[in-house]
Amino acid sequence: MTNSLTSNLRPRTCRACGKKFDYPVKGNAATRHHCADCVAVPVETRKIMERLNNRITQLENQLRRLQQKPAGGP
């Protein structure tokens, strides 16, 4: 059984910017929830970015569902 750090890498999505990143990477500042770039952003700003990212994701999903609905009506 290997115990290396690389065998435990998990693809993650940053809550603030939506970027995909691997976690944990030795020597990288990334956390479970934020990529290395967003970790450096002040907490208050990062919280706003998270809310905006969530809203954008919701709108994208809603748009995707609307596009999949067949057009109906007279």
C-alpha positions in Angstrom: 0.0 0.0 0.0 1.5 3.4 -1.0 1.2 6.3 1.2 2.4 9.0 -1.2 0.8 12.3 -1.3 0.2 12.1 -5.0 -2.0 9.0 -4.6 -4.4 11.1 -2.6 -4.8 13.9 -5.2 -8.4 14.9 -5.7 -9.7 17.2 -8.4 -11.3 20.2 -6.8 -13.2 23.3 -8.0 -12.4 26.6 -6.4 -15.5 28.1 -4.7 -14.4 31.6 -5.5 -13.4 31.4 -9.2 -14.6 28.0 -10.4 -11.1 27.0 -11.6 -10.3 23.2 -11.4 -7.2 22.3 -9.4 -5.6 19.3 -7.7 -5.6 19.1 -3.9 -3.4 18.4 -1.9 -0.2 19.3 -3.8 2.9 19.5 -1.6 4.1 23.1 -1.3 1.0 24.6 -2.9 -1.0 27.2 -1.0 -4.4 25.8 -2.2 -6.9 24.7 0.4 -9.7 22.2 0.0 -12.1 25.0 -1.1 -9.9 27.6 -2.8 -7.2 27.5 -5.5 -3.7 28.9 -4.8 -4.7 32.2 -6.6 -7.8 32.8 -4.5 -6.2 31.9 -1.2 -4.3 35.2 -1.6 -7.5 37.2 -2.0 -8.8 38.9 1.2 -11.5 36.9 2.9 -14.2 39.6 2.5 -13.5 39.8 -1.3 -13.4 36.0 -1.5 -16.8 35.7 0.1 -18.3 38.0 -2.5 -16.6 36.1 -5.3 -18.1 32.8 -3.9 -21.6 34.3 -3.9 -21.2 35.6 -7.5 -19.7 32.3 -8.6 -22.7 30.4 -7.1 -25.2 32.8 -8.8 -23.5 32.5 -12.2 -23.6 28.7 -11.8 -27.3 28.8 -10.9 -28.0 31.0 -14.0 -26.0 28.7 -16.3 -27.9 25.7 -15.1 -31.2 27.4 -15.4 -30.3 28.5 -19.0 -29.2 24.9 -19.8 -32.6 23.5 -18.6 -34.5 26.1 -20.5 -32.6 25.3 -23.7 -33.4 21.6 -23.3 -37.1 22.1 -23.0 -39.0 21.6 -26.2 -40.7 24.8 -27.5 -44.4 24.4 -27.0 -47.5 26.4 -27.5 -49.5 27.7 -30.4 
